[in-house]
Amino acid sequence: MTKVKEFLATELKQLERGFVATPASFNDLLAFAKANQGSMDIILMQMAIQYGAKAALENVQESIALIEMTAE
């Protein structure tokens, strides 16, 4: 399980280092979409992809934590 946790942490860290910023929250993504008014759709699309990946990785981390808590 430790290797899985390390993998998740590494992947989350890489999302922070990309050329396109990963939104911290869904509201941040919405704010960017509203502010750009369709002028940077390719960047908005990349931000949405990265936000989705971040949300998925965080959900897996939470699931692992719950499994470990119930196993104790």
Secondary structure, 3 states (H helix, E strand, C coil): CHHHHHHHHHHHHHHHCCCCCCCCCHHHHHHHHHHHCCCCHHHHHHHHHHHHHHHHHHHHHHHHHHHHHHHC
